[in-house]
């Protein structure tokens, strides 16, 4: 669906057109056998959603409980869905409205349930460290983050964030974490390369199989992704990020190792490990599920109909 909405750039609200592809909750189809490609490896081809109600970090209400029973999950999911609908603040969760109220719940595509991995409902996407929390930033990273805030300002169009310029999504293409909306992902697989395209700003990257990373001087917005198979799991290592990459404060030295395991014809279990000694005290990992959806992946018309674009481009 397409809606005209407001976006915030430098504290100023601007009109923009946002495409929202909402997937209504439906009974989960019965899982079948893992599909396989001609070379015998699992075939990851398909369109999936990673929508989930699972908090990124483990909330206090689930302290010490990485997984919970289905009964506990249903009770929490009911309260959480109610909170989002009513805009209340249950169990210390985040408020529904963001960006000064620019969006309402119609825009959100967070699913209705906690993610299920290995048959268990998860209480956080972060699974390592075991407490479900992102490791603390090192002093160098805290100072770097503070410096960015002190010098923030838009002296030219190029100073605007890449997502405000519709060059990349406001949620990273790597790791493949859920966004507020447009949480669909399309994977196209061949023997020597795999395309991963996300719906948000139609960001796409190509995983080159059994290859070597490009020269370290070559830097890319989405990094350089090299893949190989470990049994039935696709392992993708991405390095060579450029200075536009600041995932949770990271530097261009970020390394992301992803593991895609197709567990049925309906689902992929996904794990990503982030390493950047210049940012975090130690590596950390997330896990979530990709569930099959009919698709298709619709166009994301980021600045289409945005009549404030002349003002943005006129920034000196």
ABEGO torsion letter per residue (X at the ends): XBBBBBBBBGGBBBBBBBBBBBBBBBBBBBBBBBBBBAAGBBBABEBBBABBABBABBBAAABGBABBBAAAAAAAAAAAAAAAAAGBBBGGBBBABBGGGABBAAABBAEABBBBBGGBBBABABAOBAAGBBBBBBAAAAAAAAAAAAABEBABAAABBAAAAGABBABBAOBBBBBABGABBBBBBBAABBBBBBABGGBBBBBBBGBBBBBAABBBAAEBBBBBBBEABBBBBBBGBBAABABGGBBAABBBBBBBBBABAABBBBBBBBBBAAABABBBBBBBBBBBBAOBBBBBBAABGBAAAAAAAABX
